[in-house]
């Protein structure tokens, strides 16, 4: 897949049978869902960390933890993100469903992630709080279209050329025919400076886990192939191409910048990753993707640093990576 995928997540959407469905319909039921979920999950993952209330903001969470959360999740009440960092497991509580179980990892081991997630689901079923289920439609959702097994596979892909040439809109119908959808990964301002997109299956109704994994991977492969074909033509002029020039400009700026906002970082990271993927600059795609931990302020918040220094700390951190430090 030519290293187009940055993040991968498998999730299971569940609602408690005896409680009113989200979002935000019944404060008492939301409170029950909140405490019930944390208590049950804590028995399975005792070394968890909980992000809730004021901690549920973009800059209080690691960037990769915010990627797959629903829009405006930080504006809701009685919500939490349950995280077990060691295992890659997390759970979104009361953000859209009562409970969305999540397992993160690589697109290369999606089947293993599904297996782990199913084991967690089985352990939760022993707690005596059944999930809403219908014999005809499967597990129920606050959105009827999401009823089914509740399994969703989501991948974050870097698609700069398809974005630049506005080729994603015509591809949308082809993806829809294959059971998938794609949405831009936007910042708070509604922009997509890093040219990242989230690919996911649209439905889980009457589909097996293997079928869902296969259809998402097939769509990801299609997107990666189209991206690679366009990029290959753009780089045909080698060092004289506009793309190569943009790559080196981004590399130089990020390597020597002394002040770097999150927005500036994402804009130049886009070109830097192209250079890493195509072997233009002395950086691997793994290293480029690792820089995304500086895409928000979480890394600097945890250090207890003065917010006024974040732009300087981000520049220092990126510069160290690009200098081999």
C-alpha positions as CSV (number, residue, x, y, z in Angstrom):
1,X,0.0,0.0,0.0
2,X,3.1,2.2,-0.5
3,X,3.0,3.4,3.2
4,X,-0.1,5.6,2.5
5,X,-1.7,4.6,5.9
6,X,-0.6,6.4,9.1
7,X,-3.2,5.1,11.6
8,X,-5.5,2.1,11.8
9,X,-8.3,1.4,14.2
10,X,-10.9,-1.3,14.6
11,X,-14.0,-0.4,16.6
12,X,-17.2,-2.0,17.9
13,X,-20.2,0.2,18.5
14,X,-22.5,-0.8,21.4
15,X,-25.4,0.5,23.4
16,X,-26.9,-0.8,26.7
17,X,-30.3,-2.5,26.2
18,X,-31.8,-0.9,29.4
19,X,-30.6,2.7,28.8
20,X,-31.8,5.5,26.5
21,X,-29.5,5.8,23.5
22,X,-27.1,8.8,23.1
23,X,-26.4,11.4,22.2
24,X,-27.3,13.4,25.3
25,X,-31.0,12.4,25.6
26,X,-31.2,11.4,29.3
27,X,-28.7,12.7,31.9
28,X,-29.5,9.9,34.3
29,X,-28.9,7.1,31.7
30,X,-25.8,8.8,30.5
31,X,-24.4,8.8,34.1
32,X,-25.3,5.1,34.4
33,X,-23.6,4.3,31.1
34,X,-20.5,6.3,32.2
35,X,-20.0,4.5,35.5
36,X,-21.0,1.1,34.3
37,X,-18.6,1.2,31.3
38,X,-15.6,2.5,33.3
39,X,-16.2,-0.1,36.1
40,X,-16.5,-3.0,33.7
41,X,-13.5,-1.9,31.5
42,X,-11.4,-1.3,34.6
43,X,-11.6,-5.0,35.5
44,X,-10.2,-5.9,32.1
45,X,-7.6,-3.2,31.8
46,X,-6.7,-2.2,35.4
47,X,-3.8,0.1,34.3
48,X,-6.0,2.4,32.3
49,X,-6.0,6.2,32.1
50,X,-9.2,8.2,31.9
51,X,-9.6,11.4,29.9
52,X,-12.8,13.2,30.9
53,X,-14.4,16.6,31.4
54,X,-11.7,19.3,30.9
55,X,-9.2,16.7,29.8
56,X,-11.3,15.9,26.7
57,X,-9.9,18.6,24.4
58,X,-7.7,18.3,21.4
59,X,-4.6,19.5,23.2
60,X,-5.1,17.4,26.2
61,X,-5.2,14.1,24.2
62,X,-2.4,12.6,22.1
63,X,-3.0,13.5,18.4
64,X,-3.6,9.9,17.4
65,X,-6.3,9.6,20.1
66,X,-8.3,12.5,18.6
67,X,-8.3,11.3,15.0
68,X,-11.2,8.8,15.2
69,X,-13.3,10.7,17.8
70,X,-16.7,12.2,16.6
71,X,-17.0,15.9,15.9
72,X,-17.5,18.2,18.8
73,X,-16.8,15.4,21.3
74,X,-15.4,17.9,23.7
75,X,-18.8,19.8,23.9
76,X,-20.7,16.8,25.3
77,X,-21.4,15.8,28.9
78,X,-20.8,12.6,30.9
79,X,-18.2,11.5,28.2
80,X,-14.8,9.9,28.6
81,X,-12.0,8.3,26.7
82,X,-10.8,5.2,28.5
83,X,-7.2,4.3,27.4
84,X,-5.0,1.3,28.0
85,X,-1.8,2.5,26.3
86,X,0.1,-0.8,26.7
87,X,-2.4,-2.8,24.7
88,X,-3.5,-0.1,22.2
89,X,-7.1,-0.5,23.6
90,X,-9.4,2.5,24.2
91,X,-13.1,3.1,24.5
92,X,-15.2,6.2,23.8
93,X,-18.0,6.5,26.3
94,X,-21.2,8.4,25.6
95,X,-19.8,10.3,22.6
96,X,-22.3,8.9,20.1
97,X,-23.0,5.4,21.3
98,X,-22.9,4.4,24.9
99,X,-19.7,2.6,24.2
100,X,-17.3,2.4,21.3
101,X,-14.6,-0.2,21.9
102,X,-11.4,0.6,19.9
103,X,-8.2,-1.3,19.1
104,X,-5.4,0.6,17.4
105,X,-2.5,-0.8,15.5
106,X,-1.2,-1.3,11.9
107,X,-3.2,-1.9,8.8
108,X,-1.1,-5.1,8.4
109,X,-2.6,-6.7,11.5
110,X,-6.3,-5.7,11.4
111,X,-7.4,-9.3,11.8
112,X,-5.5,-9.6,15.1
113,X,-7.0,-6.3,16.2
114,X,-10.5,-7.6,15.6
115,X,-9.7,-10.8,17.6
116,X,-8.5,-8.8,20.6
117,X,-11.6,-6.5,20.4
118,X,-13.9,-9.5,20.3
119,X,-12.2,-10.9,23.4
120,X,-12.8,-7.6,25.2
121,X,-16.4,-7.7,24.1
122,X,-16.8,-11.2,25.4
123,X,-15.4,-10.2,28.8
124,X,-17.8,-7.3,29.0
125,X,-20.7,-9.6,28.3
126,X,-20.0,-11.3,31.6
127,X,-20.9,-8.2,33.5
128,X,-24.7,-8.7,33.2
129,X,-25.5,-5.6,31.2
130,X,-26.6,-6.8,27.8
131,X,-26.2,-4.7,24.7
132,X,-29.2,-3.7,22.5
133,X,-29.7,-6.4,19.9
134,X,-32.3,-7.3,17.3
135,X,-32.5,-10.6,15.6
136,X,-33.2,-9.0,12.2
137,X,-30.9,-5.9,12.4
138,X,-28.1,-7.0,14.7
139,X,-26.6,-4.6,17.3
140,X,-28.6,-1.4,17.4
141,X,-27.2,2.1,17.1
142,X,-28.6,5.6,17.7
143,X,-28.3,5.9,13.9
144,X,-30.4,3.0,12.3
145,X,-28.0,2.9,9.3
146,X,-25.2,1.8,11.6
147,X,-27.1,-1.3,12.9
148,X,-25.4,-4.6,12.3
149,X,-22.3,-6.3,13.8
150,X,-21.1,-2.8,14.8
151,X,-17.6,-3.4,13.5
152,X,-15.9,-0.6,11.8
153,X,-12.4,-0.5,10.3
154,X,-10.9,2.9,9.9
155,X,-7.7,4.0,8.2
156,X,-6.0,7.4,8.0
157,X,-4.4,7.8,4.6
158,X,-2.0,10.5,3.3
159,X,-3.4,11.5,-0.2
160,X,-1.7,14.8,-1.2
161,X,-1.9,14.4,-5.0
162,X,-5.6,13.2,-5.0
163,X,-6.3,16.2,-2.8
164,X,-4.4,18.7,-4.9
165,X,-6.0,17.6,-8.1
166,X,-9.4,17.3,-6.5
167,X,-9.8,13.7,-7.6
168,X,-11.4,12.4,-4.4
169,X,-14.9,13.6,-5.2
170,X,-15.2,11.4,-8.3
171,X,-13.7,8.5,-6.5
172,X,-16.3,8.7,-3.7
173,X,-18.9,6.9,-5.8
174,X,-16.5,4.1,-6.6
175,X,-15.8,3.7,-2.8
176,X,-19.5,3.8,-2.0
177,X,-20.1,1.0,-4.4
178,X,-17.5,-1.0,-2.5
179,X,-19.1,-0.3,0.8
180,X,-16.8,2.4,2.0
181,X,-16.7,6.2,2.6
182,X,-13.9,8.7,2.9
183,X,-13.8,12.0,4.8
184,X,-11.1,14.7,5.3
185,X,-9.3,14.8,8.6
186,X,-9.8,18.5,9.4
187,X,-8.4,20.8,12.0
188,X,-10.6,23.0,14.2
189,X,-10.7,25.6,11.4
190,X,-12.2,23.1,9.0
191,X,-9.0,22.9,6.9
192,X,-7.0,19.8,6.0
193,X,-3.3,21.1,5.8
194,X,-1.8,17.6,6.1
195,X,-3.9,16.1,3.3
196,X,-5.1,13.3,5.5
197,X,-8.3,11.3,5.0
198,X,-10.3,8.8,7.0
199,X,-11.4,5.7,5.1
200,X,-14.1,3.4,6.7
201,X,-16.7,0.9,5.9
202,X,-20.2,2.5,5.7
203,X,-22.1,-0.4,7.2
204,X,-21.6,-3.6,9.1
205,X,-25.1,-5.0,8.4
206,X,-25.0,-8.7,7.4
207,X,-21.3,-8.6,6.9
208,X,-18.7,-10.8,8.6
209,X,-15.6,-9.3,10.3
210,X,-13.4,-10.7,7.5
211,X,-15.6,-9.2,4.8
212,X,-15.4,-5.8,6.4
213,X,-11.6,-5.9,6.8
214,X,-11.3,-7.1,3.2
215,X,-13.5,-4.3,1.7
216,X,-11.7,-1.6,3.6
217,X,-8.3,-2.9,2.6
218,X,-9.4,-3.2,-1.0
219,X,-10.5,0.4,-1.1
220,X,-7.3,1.6,0.6
221,X,-5.3,-0.3,-2.0
222,X,-7.3,1.4,-4.8
223,X,-6.7,4.9,-3.3
224,X,-3.0,4.2,-2.7
225,X,-2.6,3.0,-6.3
226,X,-4.2,6.1,-7.8
227,X,-2.2,8.4,-5.5
228,X,1.1,6.6,-6.5
229,X,0.3,6.9,-10.2
230,X,-0.3,10.6,-10.0
231,X,2.7,11.2,-7.8
232,X,4.9,9.1,-10.1
233,X,4.0,11.3,-13.1
234,X,4.7,14.5,-11.0
235,X,8.1,13.2,-10.0
236,X,9.1,12.1,-13.6
237,X,11.3,15.2,-13.9
238,X,13.3,14.0,-10.9
239,X,15.1,16.9,-9.1
240,X,13.6,19.5,-11.5
241,X,10.0,18.7,-10.5
242,X,7.9,21.2,-8.5
243,X,7.0,18.4,-6.0
244,X,10.7,17.7,-5.3
245,X,11.3,21.4,-4.8
246,X,8.4,21.6,-2.4
247,X,9.8,18.6,-0.5
248,X,13.2,20.2,-0.1
249,X,11.7,23.5,0.9
250,X,9.6,21.8,3.6
251,X,12.6,19.8,4.8
252,X,14.8,22.9,5.1
253,X,12.1,24.9,6.9
254,X,11.3,22.2,9.4
255,X,15.0,21.4,10.0
256,X,15.9,25.0,10.8
257,X,12.8,26.6,12.1
258,X,12.9,28.1,15.6
259,X,9.2,28.8,15.9
260,X,6.5,26.4,14.6
261,X,2.8,26.5,15.1
262,X,0.7,23.3,14.8
263,X,-0.8,24.6,11.6
264,X,2.6,25.5,10.0
265,X,3.9,22.1,11.0
266,X,1.1,20.2,9.3
267,X,1.4,22.2,6.1
268,X,5.1,21.4,5.7
269,X,4.8,17.9,7.1
270,X,2.6,17.1,4.1
271,X,5.5,17.8,1.7
272,X,8.0,16.2,4.0
273,X,6.2,12.9,4.1
274,X,6.1,12.8,0.3
275,X,9.9,13.2,0.4
276,X,10.3,10.5,3.0
277,X,8.0,8.1,1.1
278,X,9.8,8.6,-2.2
279,X,13.3,8.6,-0.8
280,X,13.9,12.2,-1.7
281,X,15.0,13.3,1.8
282,X,17.0,11.4,4.4
283,X,14.0,10.4,6.4
284,X,11.9,7.2,6.6
285,X,8.1,7.3,6.5
286,X,8.1,5.8,10.0
287,X,10.1,8.8,11.2
288,X,7.9,11.2,9.3
289,X,4.7,9.7,10.8
290,X,6.3,9.8,14.3
291,X,6.5,13.5,14.0
292,X,2.7,13.7,14.1
293,X,2.9,13.5,17.9
294,X,3.8,17.2,17.6
295,X,0.7,18.0,15.6
296,X,-1.1,19.3,18.7
297,X,0.1,20.5,22.1
298,X,-0.3,17.3,24.1
299,X,3.4,16.4,24.2
300,X,4.2,19.8,25.6
301,X,1.2,19.9,28.0
302,X,2.5,16.7,29.6
303,X,5.9,18.3,30.3
304,X,4.1,21.1,32.2
305,X,5.6,23.7,29.9
306,X,4.4,27.3,29.6
307,X,1.9,27.4,26.7
308,X,3.7,30.4,25.4
309,X,6.7,28.2,24.7
310,X,4.9,25.5,22.8
311,X,5.7,27.0,19.4
312,X,9.4,27.0,20.2
313,X,9.3,23.5,21.8
314,X,7.6,22.1,18.7
315,X,10.3,23.6,16.5
316,X,13.1,22.2,18.7
317,X,11.5,18.7,18.8
318,X,11.1,18.5,15.0
319,X,14.6,19.9,14.4
320,X,16.1,17.2,16.7
321,X,14.4,14.4,14.7
322,X,15.5,15.8,11.3
323,X,19.0,16.4,12.6
324,X,19.3,12.8,13.7
325,X,19.2,13.6,17.4
